[in-house]
Amino acid sequence: MRDGGRIEAAIRVLTEIETARRPARLALKAWSDSARYAGSGDRAFVAGLVLDALRRRRSTAWRLDEDSPRGAVLGVLALHWNWPPDRIAAAFAEAPHGPGALNPGECGRLSAPLDLSGAPDAVAADVPDWLAPSFARVFGDRVRLQGDALARRAPVDLRVNTLKSDPARALKAAGPLGAHPVPGLPLALRIDPPVAAERTPSVESLPEFVKGWMEVQDAGSQLAAACAGEVKGLQVLDLCAGGGGKTLALAAAMGSTGQIYAYDSDARRLADTVRRAERAGVRNLQVRTPLRPDPLKDLEGRMDLVFIDAPCSGSGAWRRHPDTKWRLTPDALARRQADQDSVLDAGVAFVRPGGRLVYVTCSVLAEENEDRVAAFLGRHRDFRVLPATDDPHWLPRLTAEGYLRLTPASSDTDGFFVAVLARADGRTPE
């Protein structure tokens, strides 16, 4: 495909996402399935352009004074991919597959885009207006900085699986793909995001990946799992296991000791957990599904650690899933908060006296984080907050309350929130 055809494809995909409110992943797959003529480079170009347009939707619309899929693509090419105006004009005018020649207004705006200094913070930060107060509450005068970081491309992070390998051997295996260590996380490797339309290296094609030496897991997610502390020999319940990323991180930290139970209210999500656990060499995992009656009844009051990776808005992962920030609504956020309260309350039943509950979200919003923990503590007076980490490298990311807050701007990870809550041991003080 030539540039014009690729650009036209991206505009069509963006239009489908906007008009049908279709997730970007599904819209891109539908286009790919229909475009049998497109090579891997073409697919990488179109996907990269679509996702970058979604990441920068509001700021590019402001700078070019055009809020449309065509304008979003123009903005990305000119302002973020640094294409010169003559290349853009030539690509748009390509016949027969280009999107059509630039009009005089577009040419003028490309030659003199507006400066973001006069834009509202929500526009410059590329967040919806209704979330502006929430961002200001958490980030104060750093809203633009934080929003810009959440609109950048994300790296591919790997977690070295210590059940099968070690950091030195894993780095040697992944080094040809550009992997390098992540400061402060001895088991993390990172492949930096590609520029413009280039493809991300295929980690899954590495023989060592197939053998289970490493897993794809954001560094922030790895740190959230590490906040569980020493887990060897413990009884652990991952109550919202999903695909199993943090389950496997906890299992590896346990070193085949103790027992870890993985549960999710959606049994379909656990299929990946089983498959990945087998590849990773996990031997101390039991998967419990909601398909059986009272699947967790025998675990009540027995768990040393209950890990809750709660359902959330996913605002901390907007770098990877930028379409979700435009689909999020106040009603959807309210439903998530209710889900979070419900799963926190459910987790209490399994924490033994003296045990711990770890609450994690991939969200940067206080409504899903501090507010939910405060409400939980109001309902459960026998729990108290412990510092989420004692690692000197990450201590500056602790809030005044002892919670861990990670963002792309502050920690070069996805956005995460972690609260570690300890249950009283039930003994009467002497």
C-alpha positions as CSV (number, residue, x, y, z in Angstrom):
1,M,0.0,0.0,0.0
2,R,1.1,3.6,-0.7
3,D,0.8,6.3,1.9
4,G,-2.5,7.6,0.5
5,G,-4.2,4.3,0.8
6,R,-2.9,3.7,4.3
7,I,-4.1,7.2,5.4
8,E,-7.5,6.6,3.9
9,A,-7.7,3.3,5.8
10,A,-6.9,5.0,9.1
11,I,-9.6,7.6,8.5
12,R,-12.2,4.9,7.7
13,V,-11.3,3.0,10.9
14,L,-11.5,6.1,13.0
15,T,-14.9,6.9,11.5
16,E,-16.1,3.4,12.3
17,I,-14.9,3.8,15.9
18,E,-16.6,7.2,16.2
19,T,-20.0,6.4,14.5
20,A,-20.5,2.9,15.8
21,R,-18.7,3.4,19.1
22,R,-16.7,0.3,18.3
23,P,-13.6,-0.6,20.3
24,A,-10.5,0.3,18.4
25,R,-9.2,-3.2,18.6
26,L,-12.3,-4.6,16.9
27,A,-12.4,-1.9,14.3
28,L,-8.8,-2.4,13.4
29,K,-9.3,-6.2,13.2
30,A,-12.3,-5.8,10.9
31,W,-10.3,-3.6,8.6
32,S,-7.4,-6.0,8.6
33,D,-9.6,-9.0,7.9
34,S,-11.1,-7.2,4.9
35,A,-7.7,-5.8,3.6
36,R,-6.1,-9.1,2.5
37,Y,-3.8,-7.0,0.3
38,A,-2.2,-5.2,3.3
39,G,1.1,-6.4,4.5
40,S,2.4,-6.4,8.1
41,G,4.0,-3.0,7.5
42,D,0.7,-1.6,6.2
43,R,-1.2,-2.9,9.3
44,A,1.4,-1.4,11.6
45,F,1.1,2.0,9.9
46,V,-2.7,2.0,10.0
47,A,-2.9,0.8,13.6
48,G,-0.2,3.3,14.8
49,L,-1.9,6.2,13.0
50,V,-5.4,5.3,14.4
51,L,-4.1,4.9,18.0
52,D,-2.0,8.0,17.9
53,A,-5.0,10.0,16.6
54,L,-7.1,8.7,19.5
55,R,-4.4,9.5,22.0
56,R,-4.2,13.1,20.8
57,R,-7.8,13.6,19.7
58,R,-8.6,16.9,21.6
59,S,-5.2,18.6,21.3
60,T,-4.9,18.1,17.5
61,A,-8.5,19.2,17.0
62,W,-7.7,22.4,18.9
63,R,-4.5,23.1,17.1
64,L,-5.9,22.5,13.6
65,D,-9.5,23.7,14.4
66,E,-11.0,20.6,13.0
67,D,-12.6,17.8,15.0
68,S,-13.0,15.0,12.6
69,P,-11.3,11.7,11.7
70,R,-9.6,13.4,8.8
71,G,-8.5,16.3,10.9
72,A,-7.2,13.9,13.6
73,V,-5.0,12.1,11.0
74,L,-3.7,15.4,9.6
75,G,-2.8,16.5,13.1
76,V,-0.9,13.3,14.0
77,L,1.0,13.3,10.7
78,A,2.0,17.0,11.0
79,L,2.4,17.5,14.7
80,H,3.6,14.1,16.0
81,W,5.0,12.1,13.1
82,N,6.7,15.3,11.8
83,W,5.7,14.8,8.2
84,P,6.5,18.0,6.1
85,P,3.4,19.6,4.5
86,D,4.4,18.6,1.0
87,R,4.5,14.9,1.9
88,I,1.1,15.2,3.6
89,A,-0.4,17.0,0.6
90,A,1.1,14.5,-1.9
91,A,-0.2,11.5,0.1
92,F,-3.7,12.9,0.5
93,A,-3.9,13.7,-3.2
94,E,-2.8,10.2,-4.3
95,A,-5.2,8.7,-6.8
96,P,-7.2,6.5,-6.7
97,H,-6.8,5.5,-3.0
98,G,-5.9,8.7,-1.2
99,P,-8.5,10.5,1.0
100,G,-8.6,13.5,-1.3
101,A,-6.5,16.6,-1.8
102,L,-6.1,19.1,1.0
103,N,-8.4,22.1,0.8
104,P,-7.1,25.7,1.3
105,G,-8.3,25.8,4.9
106,E,-6.4,22.6,5.8
107,C,-3.3,23.9,4.1
108,G,-3.5,27.1,6.0
109,R,-4.0,25.4,9.4
110,L,-1.1,22.9,8.7
111,S,1.2,25.9,8.0
112,A,0.2,27.7,11.2
113,P,-1.3,25.4,13.8
114,L,-2.6,27.0,17.0
115,D,-0.5,27.0,20.1
116,L,-1.8,24.9,23.0
117,S,-0.9,27.5,25.6
118,G,-4.3,29.1,25.1
119,A,-6.2,25.8,25.4
120,P,-8.0,24.7,28.5
121,D,-6.1,22.1,30.6
122,A,-8.5,19.3,29.6
123,V,-7.8,20.0,25.9
124,A,-4.1,20.2,26.3
125,A,-4.1,17.0,28.4
126,D,-6.3,15.1,25.9
127,V,-9.0,14.2,28.5
128,P,-12.8,14.6,28.4
129,D,-14.1,17.8,30.0
130,W,-16.2,16.0,32.5
131,L,-13.0,14.4,33.9
132,A,-11.1,17.7,34.3
133,P,-12.1,18.2,37.9
134,S,-11.0,14.7,38.8
135,F,-7.6,15.2,37.1
136,A,-7.2,18.6,38.9
137,R,-8.0,17.0,42.2
138,V,-5.3,14.4,41.8
139,F,-2.6,16.3,39.9
140,G,-3.2,19.9,40.7
141,D,-1.1,22.1,38.4
142,R,0.4,19.0,36.7
143,V,-2.7,18.1,34.7
144,R,-1.1,18.9,31.3
145,L,2.1,17.0,32.2
146,Q,0.2,14.0,33.3
147,G,-2.2,14.0,30.4
148,D,0.6,14.4,27.9
149,A,2.4,11.3,29.4
150,L,-0.9,9.3,29.2
151,A,-1.1,10.2,25.5
152,R,2.3,8.9,24.6
153,R,3.1,5.5,23.2
154,A,3.8,2.8,25.7
155,P,6.8,0.4,25.8
156,V,6.6,-3.4,26.0
157,D,7.6,-4.5,29.4
158,L,8.6,-8.1,30.3
159,R,8.7,-9.8,33.7
160,V,11.4,-12.4,34.0
161,N,9.9,-15.7,35.3
162,T,12.2,-16.9,38.1
163,L,10.6,-20.3,38.0
164,K,12.4,-20.9,34.7
165,S,15.1,-18.3,34.2
166,D,16.9,-15.3,35.6
167,P,17.4,-11.7,34.6
168,A,20.8,-12.2,33.0
169,R,19.7,-15.1,30.7
170,A,16.4,-13.4,29.9
171,L,18.2,-10.2,29.0
172,K,20.5,-12.1,26.7
173,A,17.5,-13.7,25.0
174,A,15.5,-10.5,24.6
175,G,18.4,-8.2,24.0
176,P,18.3,-8.5,20.2
177,L,14.8,-7.0,20.3
178,G,16.1,-4.0,22.2
179,A,15.3,-5.1,25.7
180,H,17.0,-3.4,28.6
181,P,16.6,-3.4,32.4
182,V,14.1,-1.2,34.2
183,P,15.6,0.8,37.2
184,G,14.1,-0.3,40.5
185,L,12.6,-3.6,39.2
186,P,15.2,-6.3,39.0
187,L,12.9,-8.7,37.2
188,A,11.7,-6.2,34.6
189,L,12.9,-5.7,31.0
190,R,11.7,-3.1,28.6
191,I,11.5,-2.7,24.9
192,D,11.0,1.0,24.1
193,P,8.0,2.0,22.0
194,P,8.7,2.2,18.2
195,V,8.7,5.5,16.4
196,A,5.9,6.6,14.1
197,A,4.7,3.7,11.9
198,E,7.2,1.1,12.9
199,R,6.1,-2.2,14.3
200,T,6.7,-3.3,17.9
201,P,9.1,-6.4,18.0
202,S,7.3,-9.7,18.3
203,V,8.3,-10.9,21.8
204,E,6.0,-13.9,21.5
205,S,8.2,-15.2,18.7
206,L,11.2,-15.7,20.9
207,P,11.9,-19.3,21.7
208,E,12.7,-18.4,25.3
209,F,9.3,-16.7,25.6
210,V,7.6,-19.8,24.3
211,K,9.5,-21.8,27.0
212,G,8.1,-19.5,29.7
213,W,11.2,-17.6,30.6
214,M,9.3,-14.3,30.5
215,E,5.9,-12.8,30.5
216,V,4.6,-9.5,29.0
217,Q,3.6,-7.3,31.9
218,D,3.8,-3.6,32.4
219,A,6.4,-2.5,35.0
220,G,3.7,-0.8,37.1
221,S,1.7,-4.1,37.2
222,Q,4.8,-5.9,38.3
223,L,5.4,-3.4,41.1
224,A,1.7,-3.6,42.2
225,A,2.2,-7.4,42.6
226,A,5.4,-6.9,44.4
227,C,3.5,-4.7,47.0
228,A,2.1,-8.0,48.3
229,G,5.5,-8.3,50.1
230,E,7.0,-11.7,51.2
231,V,4.6,-14.4,50.0
232,K,6.6,-17.6,50.2
233,G,4.7,-20.3,52.0
234,L,1.4,-18.3,52.3
235,Q,-2.1,-19.0,51.4
236,V,-3.0,-16.4,48.7
237,L,-6.3,-15.6,46.9
238,D,-6.3,-13.6,43.7
239,L,-9.9,-12.6,43.7
240,C,-10.1,-10.9,40.3
241,A,-7.5,-12.9,38.4
242,G,-8.6,-12.1,34.9
243,G,-5.9,-13.2,32.4
244,G,-3.5,-14.0,35.2
245,G,-0.7,-11.5,34.9
246,K,-0.5,-10.7,38.6
247,T,-1.4,-14.2,39.5
248,L,1.7,-15.5,37.8
249,A,3.9,-12.8,39.3
250,L,2.7,-13.8,42.8
251,A,3.1,-17.5,42.0
252,A,6.7,-16.9,40.9
253,A,7.4,-14.9,44.0
254,M,6.1,-17.7,46.1
255,G,8.6,-20.1,44.5
256,S,6.3,-23.1,44.3
257,T,5.6,-22.8,48.1
258,G,2.3,-22.3,49.8
259,Q,-0.9,-22.1,47.6
260,I,-2.3,-19.5,45.3
261,Y,-6.0,-19.6,44.3
262,A,-7.1,-17.7,41.2
263,Y,-10.8,-16.7,40.8
264,D,-12.7,-14.4,38.5
265,S,-16.4,-13.8,38.1
266,D,-16.0,-14.3,34.4
267,A,-14.9,-17.9,33.9
268,R,-13.8,-17.2,30.3
269,R,-11.0,-15.0,31.5
270,L,-9.4,-17.8,33.5
271,A,-8.7,-19.9,30.4
272,D,-5.6,-17.7,29.7
273,T,-4.5,-18.1,33.3
274,V,-4.5,-21.9,33.0
275,R,-2.6,-21.8,29.7
276,R,0.0,-19.3,30.9
277,A,0.5,-21.0,34.2
278,E,1.4,-24.2,32.5
279,R,3.9,-22.5,30.2
280,A,5.4,-20.6,33.2
281,G,5.9,-23.8,35.2
282,V,3.6,-22.8,38.1
283,R,2.9,-25.8,40.4
284,N,1.1,-24.2,43.4
285,L,-2.0,-22.8,41.6
286,Q,-5.6,-23.7,42.0
287,V,-8.1,-22.1,39.6
288,R,-11.6,-21.7,41.0
289,T,-14.4,-20.8,38.6
290,P,-18.0,-19.5,39.3
291,L,-19.3,-22.5,37.3
292,R,-19.3,-24.6,40.5
293,P,-21.5,-23.9,43.6
294,D,-19.8,-21.8,46.3
295,P,-16.3,-22.1,44.6
296,L,-14.6,-20.2,47.4
297,K,-16.5,-21.3,50.5
298,D,-13.7,-23.4,51.8
299,L,-11.3,-20.5,51.7
300,E,-13.2,-18.2,54.1
301,G,-11.1,-16.9,56.9
302,R,-8.1,-18.8,55.8
303,M,-6.1,-16.5,53.5
304,D,-2.9,-14.8,54.6
305,L,-3.3,-12.5,51.6
306,V,-6.2,-11.5,49.4
307,F,-5.1,-9.7,46.3
308,I,-7.8,-7.6,44.5
309,D,-7.0,-6.3,41.1
310,A,-10.3,-4.5,40.9
311,P,-12.4,-3.7,37.8
312,C,-11.8,-0.1,37.0
313,S,-12.0,2.6,34.4
314,G,-8.6,1.6,33.0
315,S,-7.6,5.3,32.9
316,G,-4.0,4.3,33.9
317,A,-3.7,2.3,30.6
318,W,-4.8,5.0,28.2
319,R,-1.4,4.9,26.5
320,R,-2.3,1.3,25.4
321,H,-6.1,1.7,25.0
322,P,-6.7,5.3,24.1
323,D,-10.2,4.7,22.7
324,T,-11.4,3.8,26.2
325,K,-11.0,7.4,27.6
326,W,-13.5,8.7,25.0
327,R,-16.0,5.8,25.7
328,L,-15.9,6.3,29.5
329,T,-19.0,8.0,30.9
330,P,-20.0,9.3,34.4
331,D,-22.5,6.4,34.6
332,A,-19.9,3.9,33.7
333,L,-17.5,5.3,36.3
334,A,-20.2,5.2,39.0
335,R,-20.8,1.5,38.1
336,R,-17.1,0.8,38.5
337,Q,-17.1,2.4,41.9
338,A,-20.0,0.2,43.0
339,D,-18.1,-2.9,41.7
340,Q,-15.0,-1.8,43.6
341,D,-16.9,-1.5,46.9
342,S,-18.6,-4.8,46.3
343,V,-15.4,-6.7,45.6
344,L,-13.6,-5.2,48.5
345,D,-16.4,-6.2,50.8
346,A,-16.3,-9.7,49.3
347,G,-12.6,-10.0,49.9
348,V,-13.0,-9.4,53.6
349,A,-14.6,-12.8,54.1
350,F,-11.4,-14.6,53.1
351,V,-8.8,-12.6,55.1
352,R,-7.7,-14.4,58.3
353,P,-7.1,-12.4,61.5
354,G,-3.7,-10.7,61.0
355,G,-3.8,-11.2,57.2
356,R,-3.6,-8.6,54.5
357,L,-5.7,-7.3,51.7
358,V,-4.0,-5.6,48.7
359,Y,-6.3,-3.4,46.6
360,V,-5.1,-2.4,43.1
361,T,-6.5,-0.5,40.3
362,C,-5.1,0.5,36.9
363,S,-6.7,4.0,37.4
364,V,-5.4,7.4,38.2
365,L,-8.8,8.7,39.5
366,A,-9.2,9.3,43.3
367,E,-12.9,8.3,43.0
368,E,-11.7,4.7,42.3
369,N,-8.7,4.8,44.6
370,E,-8.5,6.9,47.8
371,D,-12.2,7.3,48.0
372,R,-12.9,3.6,47.8
373,V,-10.3,2.7,50.4
374,A,-11.7,5.5,52.7
375,A,-15.2,4.1,52.3
376,F,-13.9,0.6,52.9
377,L,-12.1,1.6,56.1
378,G,-15.3,3.2,57.3
379,R,-17.2,0.0,56.9
380,H,-14.5,-2.3,58.2
381,R,-12.9,-0.9,61.4
382,D,-10.7,-3.9,61.9
383,F,-8.5,-3.0,58.9
384,R,-5.7,-0.4,58.8
385,V,-3.4,0.9,56.1
386,L,0.2,-0.3,55.8
387,P,2.8,1.5,53.6
388,A,2.4,-0.1,50.1
389,T,6.1,-0.5,49.7
390,D,9.4,-0.2,51.6
391,D,11.6,-0.2,48.5
392,P,13.7,3.0,48.6
393,H,13.5,3.4,44.8
394,W,9.7,3.7,44.9
395,L,9.1,5.4,48.2
396,P,8.8,8.9,46.6
397,R,5.6,7.6,44.8
398,L,3.8,6.9,48.1
399,T,1.0,9.3,49.0
400,A,0.7,10.9,52.4
401,E,-1.6,8.0,53.4
402,G,0.9,5.3,52.4
403,Y,-0.8,4.4,49.1
404,L,1.3,3.8,46.0
405,R,0.5,6.0,43.0
406,L,2.2,5.4,39.7
407,T,1.7,7.3,36.4
408,P,3.5,7.4,33.1
409,A,4.8,10.9,34.1
410,S,6.0,10.0,37.6
411,S,7.3,6.5,37.2
412,D,7.4,5.7,33.4
413,T,4.8,3.0,33.9
414,D,1.1,2.6,33.3
415,G,-1.0,4.3,36.0
416,F,-1.6,2.2,39.1
417,F,-2.9,2.6,42.6
418,V,-2.0,0.2,45.4
419,A,-3.3,0.1,49.0
420,V,-2.1,-2.5,51.5
421,L,-4.7,-3.1,54.3
422,A,-3.9,-5.3,57.3
423,R,-6.6,-7.0,59.4
424,A,-6.4,-6.9,63.2
425,D,-5.3,-10.2,64.6
426,G,-8.2,-10.3,67.0
427,R,-6.1,-10.6,70.1
428,T,-6.9,-8.3,73.1
429,P,-4.0,-5.9,73.8
430,E,-2.2,-6.6,77.1
